[in-house]
Amino acid sequence: METLAIKMRPKKISDVIGQKHLIGENKILSNLVKNKKLFSMILYGKPGIGKTTIALAMVNELGFKYRLINAVTHSKKDIDIVIEEAKLYDGIVLLVDEIHRLNKDKQDILLPHLESGLITLIGMTTSNPFHKINPAIRSRCQIFELKELNSSDIDEAINKVIDSKILDNLKIDEDAKKMIISSSSGDLRHAYNLIEMAYYSSNDQHITKSMLEDMGCKAILFHDANEDGYYDVISAFQKSIRGSDVDASLHYLARLIEAGDLDIICRRLNVIAYEDIGLANPSVGPMVDAVINSVERLGLPEARIPLANMVIILALSPKSNSAYLALDNAISDVRKGNTSNVPNNIKTTSPTYLYPHDYPNHFVKQQYMPDNLIGKKYYIAQNNKYENNLKIIYDKLESLKK
């Protein structure tokens, strides 16, 4: 029997909920469908936000022949069958779920047919493709990151379920709707599953907050009197640490812990360690890794203890964003095309390269920057104990270059 999530799956890409950066008027995926053209691509993002839905909506709306497989459960033989079908139909679209798990043997079968255009690949993954997908596959695909769905997206989806009449006489109280939205944490599939279970568990098709509580559904405590949402609490958590307000940091940590959302806490702490603390206290990076390891081993409620320690340390640490600002400036130059050839002396087979370890203090004056960027400064040291020491070294090296 088809689940509600499958029954609600849109047939047209314009009916997909969320992903407004990719779908809508003059957006790239909508334009591909409008122009009746499809290229190999990888869709990645969290579970339940529409990766498979978008892939199926595109091929269905275009009327293209396609096959859907899972990289783990389907064998090489299954891929061989798809290739033969592609030859029969003069092309086919292959949708591969969990594409990051596609092993080398299966990749080797697919690659020449991707190269020839016989197969158009749409891969779906929750893993970052730049880390988890073989470069040979990745280089043949355009990569699109899907964004997490927000509360209004889930609310829109719930209203569509009610309006669709797929579940006869379905009624959802406003408090119950808020609990479904909150509990789903941006996972639309989870929201659909909650609705379906509650509907068939009731005796009158009326979903109430108390019924959801009886099912073990726990409202995520992201809403206060002003209806601050999920993303606002996460934002407040990081900004409080960045602003060195230890008590506010602990308050928002408590709200995230009560929601049981350890994943988002750990991800935020990792970002904060390098974005907001950075070179002012570089020891916190490994400390955060150690805390995340403890959290994964302990689980709640004990995980709150190392988290409390880490949040206090981060909030009270000196702050610096110099490292990521430096890199962002460099990336900006690259994106603007402000680059030129690598200097001859540091090319791969250069006979004129001077090996710094052969010289006093492991330093020798030679050119590293491309010609048009000589003298360019990306890193600007900020005023804190660790970076003051780095600046001494930096200034000394700069003087030796003259």
C-alpha contacts under 8 A as a table, 3 or more apart, distances in Angstrom:
res1	aa1	res2	aa2	distance
2	E	6	I	6.14
2	E	7	K	6.58
3	T	6	I	5.33
3	T	7	K	6.31
3	T	193	N	7.83
4	L	7	K	4.92
4	L	8	M	6.00
4	L	192	Y	6.17
4	L	193	N	6.98
4	L	196	E	6.45
5	A	8	M	5.26
5	A	9	R	6.28
5	A	189	R	5.88
5	A	192	Y	5.57
5	A	193	N	7.01
6	I	9	R	5.11
8	M	161	V	7.27
9	R	53	T	6.33
10	P	13	I	7.03
10	P	15	D	5.65
10	P	16	V	6.10
10	P	53	T	7.10
10	P	57	A	6.33
11	K	15	D	7.38
11	K	56	L	7.61
11	K	57	A	5.02
11	K	60	N	6.50
11	K	61	E	6.64
12	K	15	D	5.56
12	K	16	V	7.24
12	K	57	A	5.02
12	K	58	M	6.87
12	K	60	N	7.33
12	K	61	E	5.57
13	I	16	V	5.38
13	I	23	I	7.27
13	I	30	S	6.87
13	I	54	I	6.36
13	I	57	A	5.14
13	I	58	M	5.96
13	I	61	E	7.38
14	S	23	I	6.84
14	S	24	G	6.56
14	S	30	S	7.30
16	V	19	Q	7.89
16	V	23	I	7.89
16	V	50	G	7.61
16	V	53	T	7.48
16	V	54	I	6.90
17	I	50	G	7.82
17	I	153	D	6.28
17	I	156	E	7.74
17	I	157	A	7.08
18	G	147	K	8.00
18	G	149	L	6.07
18	G	153	D	5.91
19	Q	22	L	5.61
19	Q	23	I	5.97
19	Q	146	L	6.30
19	Q	147	K	6.17
19	Q	149	L	7.73
20	K	23	I	4.93
20	K	24	G	6.14
20	K	27	K	7.88
21	H	24	G	7.79
21	H	27	K	6.71
22	L	27	K	5.19
22	L	28	I	5.58
22	L	29	L	5.59
22	L	30	S	7.23
23	I	27	K	5.26
23	I	28	I	6.84
23	I	29	L	5.76
23	I	30	S	5.30
24	G	27	K	5.30
24	G	30	S	5.94
25	E	30	S	6.96
25	E	31	N	7.78
26	N	30	S	6.89
26	N	31	N	6.05
27	K	30	S	5.53
27	K	31	N	6.03
28	I	31	N	5.13
28	I	32	L	6.26
29	L	32	L	5.07
29	L	33	V	6.50
30	S	33	V	5.27
30	S	34	K	6.13
31	N	34	K	4.79
31	N	35	N	5.95
32	L	35	N	5.15
32	L	36	K	6.00
32	L	37	K	5.21
32	L	38	L	6.18
33	V	36	K	4.85
33	V	37	K	6.18
33	V	38	L	7.39
33	V	58	M	6.48
33	V	61	E	7.40
33	V	62	L	6.42
34	K	37	K	7.86
36	K	62	L	6.24
38	L	120	T	7.53
39	F	120	T	6.21
39	F	121	L	7.51
39	F	141	C	7.51
39	F	142	Q	7.64
40	S	120	T	5.00
40	S	121	L	4.53
40	S	122	I	5.58
40	S	140	R	6.84
40	S	141	C	4.83
40	S	142	Q	6.38
41	M	121	L	6.25
41	M	122	I	4.93
41	M	123	G	6.36
41	M	140	R	7.92
41	M	141	C	4.39
41	M	142	Q	4.44
41	M	143	I	5.60
41	M	144	F	7.30
42	I	121	L	7.94
42	I	122	I	5.58
42	I	123	G	4.52
42	I	124	M	5.84
42	I	125	T	7.59
42	I	129	P	7.80
42	I	138	R	7.92
42	I	141	C	6.25
42	I	142	Q	6.22
42	I	143	I	4.80
42	I	144	F	6.12
43	L	51	K	5.92
43	L	122	I	7.34
43	L	123	G	6.09
43	L	124	M	4.92
43	L	125	T	6.48
43	L	143	I	6.25
43	L	144	F	5.07
43	L	145	E	5.96
43	L	146	L	6.75
44	Y	51	K	6.86
44	Y	124	M	5.77
44	Y	125	T	4.82
44	Y	126	T	5.39
44	Y	127	S	6.68
44	Y	128	N	6.83
44	Y	129	P	7.32
44	Y	143	I	7.78
44	Y	144	F	6.50
44	Y	145	E	5.10
44	Y	146	L	5.90
45	G	49	I	7.29
45	G	51	K	7.49
45	G	125	T	6.69
45	G	126	T	4.89
45	G	127	S	7.09
45	G	128	N	7.79
45	G	145	E	5.98
45	G	146	L	5.10
45	G	147	K	6.63
45	G	148	E	7.46
46	K	49	I	6.35
46	K	126	T	5.27
46	K	146	L	7.83
46	K	147	K	7.95
46	K	148	E	6.80
46	K	187	D	7.92
47	P	50	G	7.91
47	P	126	T	6.43
47	P	187	D	6.39
48	G	51	K	7.66
48	G	186	G	7.59
48	G	187	D	4.48
48	G	188	L	5.15
48	G	189	R	4.95
48	G	190	H	7.08
49	I	146	L	7.36
49	I	147	K	7.50
49	I	148	E	6.28
49	I	149	L	6.20
49	I	186	G	7.10
49	I	187	D	5.83
49	I	188	L	6.05
49	I	189	R	7.69
50	G	53	T	4.87
50	G	54	I	5.84
50	G	146	L	7.89
51	K	54	I	5.43
51	K	55	A	6.43
51	K	124	M	6.02
51	K	125	T	7.90
51	K	146	L	7.42
52	T	55	A	5.07
52	T	56	L	6.09
52	T	97	D	7.61
52	T	124	M	6.69
53	T	56	L	5.28
53	T	57	A	5.96
54	I	57	A	5.05
54	I	58	M	6.13
55	A	58	M	5.36
55	A	59	V	6.50
55	A	95	L	7.21
55	A	122	I	6.86
56	L	59	V	5.38
56	L	60	N	5.92
57	A	60	N	5.22
57	A	61	E	5.91
58	M	61	E	5.30
58	M	62	L	6.09
59	V	62	L	5.10
59	V	63	G	5.84
59	V	64	F	5.26
59	V	65	K	7.39
59	V	66	Y	7.03
59	V	93	V	7.65
60	N	63	G	4.97
60	N	64	F	6.59
64	F	92	I	7.15
64	F	93	V	7.04
65	K	89	Y	7.81
65	K	91	G	7.79
65	K	92	I	5.31
65	K	93	V	6.20
66	Y	92	I	5.41
66	Y	93	V	4.44
66	Y	94	L	5.60
66	Y	95	L	7.17
67	R	82	V	7.13
67	R	92	I	7.63
67	R	93	V	6.50
67	R	94	L	5.12
67	R	95	L	6.06
68	L	94	L	6.10
68	L	95	L	4.61
68	L	96	V	6.02
68	L	97	D	7.57
69	I	73	T	7.94
69	I	74	H	6.26
69	I	94	L	7.58
69	I	95	L	6.21
69	I	96	V	5.09
69	I	97	D	6.28
70	N	73	T	5.54
70	N	74	H	5.63
70	N	96	V	5.48
70	N	97	D	4.69
70	N	98	E	6.26
70	N	99	I	7.49
71	A	74	H	5.97
71	A	75	S	7.96
71	A	96	V	6.12
71	A	97	D	6.06
71	A	98	E	5.66
71	A	99	I	5.52
71	A	100	H	7.74
71	A	101	R	5.67
71	A	102	L	4.87
71	A	103	N	7.82
72	V	75	S	7.78
72	V	98	E	7.28
72	V	101	R	6.16
72	V	102	L	6.78
74	H	77	K	7.98
74	H	78	D	6.02
74	H	79	I	7.73
75	S	78	D	5.22
75	S	79	I	6.73
75	S	106	K	7.85
76	K	79	I	5.09
76	K	80	D	6.19
76	K	105	D	7.47
76	K	106	K	5.72
76	K	109	I	7.85
77	K	80	D	4.91
77	K	81	I	6.29
78	D	81	I	5.15
78	D	82	V	6.46
79	I	82	V	5.00
79	I	83	I	6.27
79	I	106	K	7.41
79	I	109	I	7.70
79	I	110	L	7.74
80	D	83	I	5.09
80	D	84	E	6.34
80	D	109	I	7.73
81	I	84	E	5.14
81	I	85	E	6.25
82	V	85	E	5.01
82	V	86	A	6.11
82	V	92	I	7.89
82	V	94	L	7.73
83	I	86	A	4.92
83	I	87	K	6.33
83	I	113	H	7.87
83	I	119	I	7.51
84	E	87	K	5.11
84	E	88	L	6.30
85	E	88	L	4.94
85	E	89	Y	6.12
85	E	91	G	7.88
85	E	92	I	7.34
86	A	89	Y	5.18
86	A	90	D	5.53
86	A	91	G	4.41
86	A	92	I	4.82
86	A	118	L	6.34
86	A	119	I	6.67
87	K	90	D	4.96
87	K	91	G	6.23
87	K	118	L	7.21
88	L	91	G	7.69
89	Y	92	I	6.88
90	D	118	L	6.73
91	G	117	G	7.43
91	G	118	L	4.65
91	G	119	I	5.70
91	G	120	T	7.66
92	I	118	L	6.70
92	I	119	I	5.26
92	I	120	T	6.35
93	V	119	I	5.78
93	V	120	T	4.67
93	V	121	L	5.88
93	V	122	I	7.28
94	L	119	I	6.62
94	L	120	T	6.09
94	L	121	L	4.97
94	L	122	I	6.19
95	L	121	L	6.08
95	L	122	I	4.81
95	L	123	G	5.79
95	L	124	M	7.64
96	V	99	I	5.56
96	V	121	L	7.41
96	V	122	I	6.28
96	V	123	G	4.73
96	V	124	M	6.18
97	D	123	G	6.00
97	D	124	M	4.86
97	D	125	T	6.47
98	E	101	R	5.74
98	E	102	L	7.47
98	E	123	G	7.31
98	E	124	M	5.72
98	E	125	T	4.82
98	E	126	T	7.35
99	I	102	L	5.27
99	I	123	G	5.44
99	I	124	M	5.91
99	I	125	T	5.84
99	I	133	I	7.40
100	H	125	T	6.35
100	H	127	S	6.92
100	H	129	P	7.05
100	H	132	K	5.55
100	H	133	I	4.98
100	H	134	N	7.82
101	R	133	I	7.96
102	L	106	K	6.39
102	L	107	Q	6.62
103	N	106	K	5.59
103	N	107	Q	6.27
104	K	107	Q	4.93
104	K	108	D	6.03
105	D	108	D	5.20
105	D	109	I	6.55
106	K	109	I	5.23
106	K	110	L	6.43
107	Q	110	L	5.12
107	Q	111	L	5.93
107	Q	137	I	7.39
108	D	111	L	5.51
108	D	112	P	7.63
109	I	112	P	7.09
109	I	113	H	7.83
110	L	113	H	5.52
110	L	114	L	6.23
110	L	119	I	7.98
111	L	114	L	5.12
111	L	115	E	6.16
111	L	136	A	7.72
111	L	137	I	7.09
112	P	115	E	4.93
112	P	116	S	6.20
113	H	116	S	5.03
113	H	117	G	6.01
113	H	118	L	5.24
113	H	119	I	5.59
114	L	117	G	5.10
114	L	118	L	6.27
114	L	119	I	5.18
114	L	120	T	6.29
114	L	121	L	7.23
114	L	140	R	7.41
115	E	118	L	7.84
115	E	140	R	7.58
116	S	119	I	7.71
117	G	120	T	6.38
121	L	141	C	7.67
125	T	128	N	7.63
125	T	129	P	7.60
127	S	131	H	7.76
127	S	132	K	6.39
128	N	131	H	5.57
128	N	132	K	6.05
128	N	133	I	7.89
129	P	132	K	5.00
129	P	133	I	4.87
129	P	138	R	7.29
129	P	143	I	7.89
130	F	133	I	6.37
130	F	135	P	8.00
130	F	138	R	7.74
133	I	137	I	7.01
133	I	138	R	6.30
134	N	137	I	5.56
134	N	138	R	6.13
135	P	138	R	4.73
135	P	139	S	5.72
136	A	139	S	5.56
136	A	140	R	6.93
137	I	140	R	5.50
137	I	141	C	6.79
138	R	141	C	5.30
138	R	142	Q	7.68
138	R	143	I	7.89
139	S	142	Q	7.79
148	E	186	G	5.96
148	E	187	D	7.93
149	L	153	D	5.82
149	L	154	I	6.98
149	L	186	G	4.67
149	L	187	D	7.08
149	L	188	L	7.67
150	N	153	D	5.30
150	N	154	I	6.59
150	N	186	G	5.71
150	N	230	Y	7.91
150	N	231	Y	7.94
151	S	154	I	5.25
151	S	155	D	6.11
151	S	181	I	6.09
151	S	182	S	7.47
151	S	186	G	6.95
151	S	229	G	7.40
151	S	230	Y	7.70
152	S	155	D	4.88
152	S	156	E	6.04
153	D	156	E	5.11
153	D	157	A	6.34
154	I	157	A	5.00
154	I	158	I	6.25
154	I	181	I	5.96
154	I	186	G	6.92
154	I	188	L	6.31
154	I	191	A	7.48
155	D	158	I	5.16
155	D	159	N	6.30
155	D	177	K	7.60
155	D	181	I	6.64
156	E	159	N	5.22
156	E	160	K	6.28
157	A	160	K	5.00
157	A	161	V	6.38
157	A	188	L	7.74
158	I	161	V	5.10
158	I	162	I	6.45
158	I	177	K	7.69
158	I	191	A	7.94
158	I	192	Y	7.76
159	N	162	I	5.09
159	N	163	D	6.10
160	K	163	D	5.03
160	K	164	S	5.85
161	V	164	S	5.19
161	V	165	K	6.91
161	V	166	I	6.96
161	V	167	L	7.67
162	I	165	K	5.91
162	I	166	I	7.73
162	I	167	L	7.48
162	I	170	L	6.30
162	I	171	K	7.29
164	S	167	L	7.81
165	K	168	D	5.49
165	K	169	N	7.29
165	K	170	L	7.50
167	L	170	L	5.68
167	L	199	Y	7.86
168	D	205	Q	7.78
169	N	205	Q	6.24
169	N	206	H	7.97
170	L	199	Y	7.15
170	L	205	Q	5.20
170	L	206	H	6.05
170	L	207	I	7.71
171	K	205	Q	6.38
171	K	206	H	4.68
171	K	207	I	6.03
172	I	176	A	6.24
172	I	177	K	6.24
172	I	206	H	5.95
172	I	207	I	4.72
172	I	208	T	6.31
173	D	176	A	5.08
173	D	177	K	6.16
173	D	206	H	7.73
173	D	207	I	6.30
173	D	208	T	5.45
173	D	209	K	7.22
174	E	177	K	4.99
174	E	178	K	6.31
175	D	178	K	5.14
175	D	179	M	6.30
175	D	208	T	7.25
175	D	209	K	5.80
176	A	179	M	5.02
176	A	180	I	6.23
176	A	207	I	6.66
176	A	208	T	5.10
176	A	209	K	4.20
176	A	210	S	7.96
176	A	212	L	7.11
177	K	180	I	5.12
177	K	181	I	6.20
177	K	209	K	7.98
178	K	181	I	5.08
178	K	182	S	6.03
179	M	182	S	5.05
179	M	183	S	5.80
179	M	209	K	7.00
179	M	212	L	7.92
179	M	217	C	7.90
179	M	218	K	7.42
179	M	219	A	5.03
179	M	220	I	7.52
180	I	183	S	5.15
180	I	184	S	6.00
180	I	191	A	5.97
180	I	194	L	7.06
180	I	195	I	7.76
180	I	219	A	7.50
181	I	184	S	5.47
181	I	185	S	6.93
181	I	186	G	7.57
181	I	191	A	6.87
182	S	185	S	5.76
182	S	219	A	5.71
182	S	220	I	5.18
182	S	221	L	7.68
182	S	222	F	7.44
182	S	230	Y	7.68
183	S	191	A	7.76
183	S	217	C	6.94
183	S	218	K	6.17
183	S	219	A	5.20
183	S	220	I	5.46
184	S	187	D	5.16
184	S	188	L	6.80
184	S	190	H	5.57
184	S	191	A	5.31
185	S	220	I	7.97
185	S	230	Y	7.65
187	D	190	H	5.38
187	D	191	A	6.56
188	L	191	A	5.01
188	L	192	Y	6.29
189	R	192	Y	5.15
189	R	193	N	6.19
190	H	193	N	5.06
190	H	194	L	6.17
191	A	194	L	5.17
191	A	195	I	6.33
192	Y	195	I	5.19
192	Y	196	E	6.18
193	N	196	E	5.12
193	N	197	M	6.10
194	L	197	M	5.29
194	L	198	A	6.04
195	I	198	A	5.21
195	I	199	Y	5.95
195	I	207	I	7.84
196	E	199	Y	5.10
196	E	200	Y	6.31
197	M	200	Y	5.41
197	M	201	S	5.98
198	A	201	S	4.97
198	A	202	S	6.20
198	A	207	I	6.26
198	A	211	M	7.25
198	A	212	L	6.84
198	A	215	M	7.80
199	Y	202	S	5.51
199	Y	205	Q	5.18
199	Y	206	H	6.89
199	Y	207	I	6.41
200	Y	203	N	7.75
200	Y	205	Q	7.08
202	S	205	Q	5.49
202	S	206	H	6.63
202	S	207	I	7.17
202	S	211	M	7.95
203	N	206	H	7.78
207	I	211	M	6.56
207	I	212	L	7.49
208	T	211	M	5.23
208	T	212	L	6.51
209	K	212	L	5.18
209	K	213	E	6.26
210	S	213	E	4.97
210	S	214	D	6.17
211	M	214	D	5.04
211	M	215	M	6.38
212	L	215	M	5.00
212	L	216	G	6.57
212	L	217	C	5.27
212	L	218	K	7.92
213	E	216	G	5.10
213	E	217	C	5.07
213	E	218	K	6.49
214	D	217	C	7.26
218	K	259	A	7.77
219	A	259	A	7.36
220	I	223	H	7.97
220	I	258	E	7.43
220	I	259	A	4.60
220	I	260	G	7.94
221	L	224	D	7.90
221	L	255	R	6.05
221	L	256	L	7.46
221	L	258	E	6.84
221	L	259	A	5.75
222	F	228	D	6.69
222	F	229	G	5.59
222	F	230	Y	5.21
222	F	233	V	6.27
222	F	255	R	6.84
222	F	256	L	7.70
222	F	259	A	7.84
223	H	226	N	7.39
223	H	227	E	4.89
223	H	228	D	5.12
223	H	229	G	5.66
223	H	230	Y	7.45
224	D	227	E	5.13
224	D	228	D	5.90
225	A	228	D	7.71
228	D	232	D	5.90
228	D	233	V	7.06
229	G	232	D	5.17
229	G	233	V	6.47
230	Y	233	V	5.51
230	Y	234	I	6.60
231	Y	234	I	5.11
231	Y	235	S	5.99
232	D	235	S	4.97
232	D	236	A	5.96
233	V	236	A	4.93
233	V	237	F	6.07
233	V	252	Y	6.57
233	V	256	L	7.97
234	I	237	F	5.07
234	I	238	Q	6.54
234	I	252	Y	7.71
234	I	256	L	7.99
234	I	268	R	7.94
235	S	238	Q	5.42
235	S	239	K	6.07
236	A	239	K	5.06
236	A	240	S	5.84
236	A	249	S	7.96
236	A	252	Y	6.99
237	F	240	S	5.38
237	F	241	I	6.52
237	F	248	A	7.68
237	F	249	S	5.56
237	F	252	Y	5.24
237	F	253	L	6.64
238	Q	241	I	5.25
238	Q	242	R	6.09
238	Q	249	S	7.61
238	Q	268	R	6.94
238	Q	272	I	6.80
239	K	242	R	4.86
239	K	243	G	5.90
240	S	243	G	4.96
240	S	244	S	6.21
240	S	245	D	5.33
240	S	246	V	7.19
240	S	248	A	5.92
240	S	249	S	5.12
240	S	315	A	7.50
241	I	244	S	5.02
241	I	245	D	6.01
241	I	246	V	6.58
241	I	249	S	5.55
241	I	272	I	7.96
241	I	311	V	7.39
241	I	314	L	6.45
241	I	315	A	4.38
241	I	316	L	7.92
242	R	245	D	7.82
242	R	272	I	7.62
242	R	276	D	5.90
242	R	277	I	7.83
242	R	315	A	6.58
242	R	319	K	7.33
243	G	315	A	7.37
244	S	314	L	7.95
244	S	315	A	4.49
244	S	316	L	5.60
244	S	317	S	7.65
245	D	248	A	5.57
245	D	249	S	6.15
245	D	315	A	6.28
245	D	316	L	7.82
246	V	249	S	4.99
246	V	250	L	6.24
246	V	311	V	7.61
246	V	312	I	5.89
246	V	315	A	5.26
246	V	316	L	6.79
247	D	250	L	5.13
247	D	251	H	6.26
248	A	251	H	4.93
248	A	252	Y	6.35
249	S	252	Y	5.44
249	S	253	L	6.11
249	S	311	V	6.97
249	S	312	I	7.82
249	S	315	A	7.16
250	L	253	L	4.88
250	L	254	A	6.05
250	L	308	A	7.10
250	L	311	V	7.05
250	L	312	I	7.62
251	H	254	A	5.13
251	H	255	R	6.54
252	Y	255	R	5.03
252	Y	256	L	6.31
253	L	256	L	5.14
253	L	257	I	6.06
253	L	265	I	7.63
253	L	308	A	7.98
254	A	257	I	5.02
254	A	258	E	6.06
255	R	258	E	5.17
255	R	259	A	6.33
256	L	259	A	5.07
256	L	260	G	6.44
256	L	261	D	5.73
256	L	262	L	7.49
256	L	265	I	7.06
257	I	260	G	4.90
257	I	261	D	6.06
257	I	262	L	6.74
257	I	304	R	7.16
258	E	261	D	7.77
260	G	300	L	7.57
261	D	264	I	5.88
261	D	265	I	6.64
262	L	265	I	5.08
262	L	266	C	6.15
262	L	295	V	7.85
263	D	266	C	5.30
263	D	267	R	6.23
264	I	267	R	5.08
264	I	268	R	6.05
265	I	268	R	5.23
265	I	269	L	6.20
266	C	269	L	5.16
266	C	270	N	6.25
266	C	292	I	6.06
267	R	270	N	5.19
267	R	271	V	6.36
268	R	271	V	5.11
268	R	272	I	6.02
269	L	272	I	5.03
269	L	273	A	6.11
269	L	288	V	6.74
269	L	311	V	7.83
270	N	273	A	5.36
270	N	274	Y	6.92
270	N	285	G	7.13
270	N	288	V	6.33
270	N	289	D	7.49
271	V	274	Y	5.59
271	V	275	E	5.74
271	V	276	D	7.84
272	I	275	E	5.07
272	I	276	D	5.09
272	I	277	I	6.53
272	I	314	L	7.89
273	A	276	D	6.09
273	A	277	I	5.18
273	A	278	G	6.05
273	A	282	P	7.95
273	A	284	V	6.06
273	A	285	G	5.46
273	A	288	V	7.24
273	A	314	L	7.18
274	Y	277	I	5.77
274	Y	278	G	4.37
274	Y	279	L	7.82
274	Y	282	P	7.85
274	Y	285	G	6.75
274	Y	321	N	7.84
274	Y	324	Y	7.93
275	E	278	G	5.76
275	E	320	S	7.68
275	E	321	N	5.69
275	E	323	A	7.99
275	E	324	Y	6.51
276	D	319	K	5.70
276	D	320	S	5.72
276	D	321	N	5.45
277	I	280	A	5.81
277	I	281	N	6.05
277	I	282	P	7.37
277	I	284	V	7.83
277	I	314	L	7.17
277	I	317	S	6.79
277	I	318	P	6.41
277	I	319	K	4.34
277	I	320	S	5.21
277	I	321	N	6.85
278	G	281	N	6.12
278	G	282	P	5.70
278	G	319	K	6.82
278	G	320	S	5.37
278	G	321	N	5.96
278	G	322	S	7.43
278	G	323	A	6.75
279	L	282	P	5.02
279	L	319	K	7.93
279	L	320	S	6.08
279	L	321	N	7.60
279	L	322	S	7.33
279	L	323	A	6.90
279	L	386	Y	6.72
279	L	387	E	6.41
280	A	317	S	7.85
280	A	318	P	5.61
280	A	319	K	5.54
280	A	320	S	5.34
280	A	384	N	5.85
280	A	385	K	6.95
280	A	386	Y	5.61
280	A	387	E	6.30
281	N	284	V	6.19
281	N	317	S	6.86
281	N	318	P	6.61
281	N	319	K	7.54
281	N	386	Y	6.93
282	P	285	G	6.11
283	S	286	P	6.08
283	S	287	M	6.59
284	V	287	M	4.75
284	V	288	V	6.00
284	V	314	L	7.53
285	G	288	V	5.28
285	G	289	D	6.50
286	P	289	D	5.00
286	P	290	A	6.25
287	M	290	A	5.09
287	M	291	V	6.28
287	M	310	M	7.81
288	V	291	V	4.99
288	V	292	I	6.12
288	V	310	M	6.93
289	D	292	I	5.12
289	D	293	N	6.24
290	A	293	N	5.10
290	A	294	S	6.32
291	V	294	S	4.96
291	V	295	V	6.10
291	V	306	P	5.97
291	V	307	L	6.85
291	V	310	M	7.18
292	I	295	V	4.97
292	I	296	E	6.18
293	N	296	E	5.24
293	N	297	R	6.30
294	S	297	R	5.09
294	S	298	L	5.92
294	S	303	A	7.08
294	S	306	P	7.21
295	V	298	L	5.17
295	V	299	G	5.56
295	V	300	L	7.90
295	V	302	E	7.96
295	V	303	A	4.76
295	V	304	R	7.89
295	V	306	P	7.23
295	V	307	L	7.62
296	E	299	G	5.76
296	E	303	A	7.85
298	L	301	P	7.96
298	L	302	E	5.91
298	L	303	A	5.47
299	G	302	E	6.22
299	G	303	A	5.16
300	L	303	A	4.99
300	L	304	R	6.68
301	P	304	R	6.00
302	E	305	I	5.84
303	A	306	P	6.00
303	A	307	L	6.41
304	R	307	L	5.05
304	R	308	A	6.00
305	I	308	A	5.27
305	I	309	N	6.57
306	P	309	N	5.11
306	P	310	M	6.20
307	L	310	M	5.12
307	L	311	V	6.06
308	A	311	V	5.31
308	A	312	I	6.26
309	N	312	I	5.42
309	N	313	I	6.32
310	M	313	I	5.09
310	M	314	L	6.13
311	V	314	L	5.10
311	V	315	A	6.00
312	I	315	A	5.16
312	I	316	L	6.12
313	I	316	L	5.35
313	I	317	S	5.89
314	L	317	S	5.14
318	P	384	N	7.22
320	S	323	A	7.81
320	S	382	Q	6.66
320	S	384	N	8.00
321	N	324	Y	5.89
321	N	325	L	6.21
322	S	325	L	5.16
322	S	326	A	6.01
322	S	379	Y	6.69
322	S	380	I	6.32
322	S	381	A	6.34
322	S	382	Q	6.50
323	A	326	A	5.17
323	A	327	L	6.43
323	A	379	Y	6.83
324	Y	327	L	5.07
324	Y	328	D	6.00
325	L	328	D	5.03
325	L	329	N	6.16
325	L	378	Y	7.98
325	L	379	Y	7.65
326	A	329	N	5.24
326	A	330	A	6.43
326	A	378	Y	4.71
326	A	379	Y	4.70
326	A	380	I	7.11
327	L	330	A	4.98
327	L	331	I	6.10
327	L	378	Y	7.15
327	L	379	Y	7.88
328	D	331	I	4.96
328	D	332	S	6.02
329	N	332	S	5.02
329	N	333	D	6.48
329	N	378	Y	6.17
330	A	333	D	5.21
330	A	334	V	6.45
330	A	378	Y	6.47
331	I	334	V	5.04
331	I	335	R	6.16
332	S	335	R	5.17
332	S	336	K	6.20
333	D	336	K	5.14
333	D	337	G	6.33
333	D	338	N	4.96
333	D	339	T	7.15
334	V	337	G	5.12
334	V	338	N	5.55
334	V	339	T	6.14
335	R	338	N	7.39
338	N	372	N	7.93
339	T	370	P	6.95
339	T	372	N	7.13
339	T	373	L	7.46
340	S	370	P	5.61
340	S	371	D	6.85
340	S	372	N	6.66
341	N	370	P	5.92
341	N	371	D	7.64
342	V	346	I	7.11
342	V	347	K	6.59
342	V	368	Y	7.74
342	V	369	M	7.28
342	V	370	P	5.40
343	P	346	I	5.88
343	P	347	K	6.69
343	P	367	Q	6.87
343	P	368	Y	6.47
343	P	369	M	7.00
343	P	370	P	5.73
343	P	371	D	7.22
344	N	347	K	5.38
344	N	350	S	6.51
344	N	352	T	7.92
345	N	350	S	5.46
345	N	351	P	7.23
345	N	352	T	5.12
345	N	353	Y	4.76
345	N	354	L	7.84
345	N	367	Q	7.43
346	I	350	S	6.10
346	I	352	T	7.83
346	I	353	Y	5.65
346	I	368	Y	6.95
347	K	350	S	5.26
350	S	353	Y	5.78
354	L	364	V	7.14
354	L	366	Q	7.43
355	Y	358	D	5.76
355	Y	359	Y	7.59
355	Y	364	V	7.83
356	P	359	Y	5.51
356	P	362	H	4.79
356	P	363	F	4.86
356	P	364	V	5.51
357	H	360	P	7.63
357	H	361	N	7.74
357	H	362	H	4.45
357	H	363	F	6.98
358	D	362	H	6.65
359	Y	362	H	5.20
359	Y	363	F	5.87
359	Y	364	V	6.28
360	P	363	F	6.32
360	P	364	V	7.93
365	K	400	L	7.08
365	K	401	K	5.67
366	Q	401	K	7.73
369	M	373	L	6.04
369	M	374	I	5.59
370	P	373	L	5.51
370	P	374	I	6.46
371	D	374	I	5.63
373	L	376	K	5.30
377	K	380	I	7.43
381	A	387	E	5.94
381	A	388	N	7.26
381	A	390	L	7.65
381	A	391	K	6.17
382	Q	387	E	6.24
382	Q	388	N	7.40
383	N	387	E	6.55
383	N	388	N	6.19
384	N	387	E	5.48
384	N	388	N	5.81
385	K	388	N	5.25
385	K	389	N	6.68
386	Y	389	N	5.42
386	Y	390	L	6.50
387	E	390	L	4.66
387	E	391	K	5.92
388	N	391	K	5.05
388	N	392	I	6.51
389	N	392	I	5.26
389	N	393	I	6.72
390	L	393	I	5.24
390	L	394	Y	6.06
391	K	394	Y	4.79
391	K	395	D	5.88
392	I	395	D	5.32
392	I	396	K	6.20
393	I	396	K	5.17
393	I	397	L	6.24
394	Y	397	L	5.27
394	Y	398	E	6.18
395	D	398	E	5.02
395	D	399	S	6.23
396	K	399	S	5.20
396	K	400	L	6.46
397	L	400	L	5.09
397	L	401	K	6.53
398	E	401	K	5.25
398	E	402	K	7.04
399	S	402	K	5.56
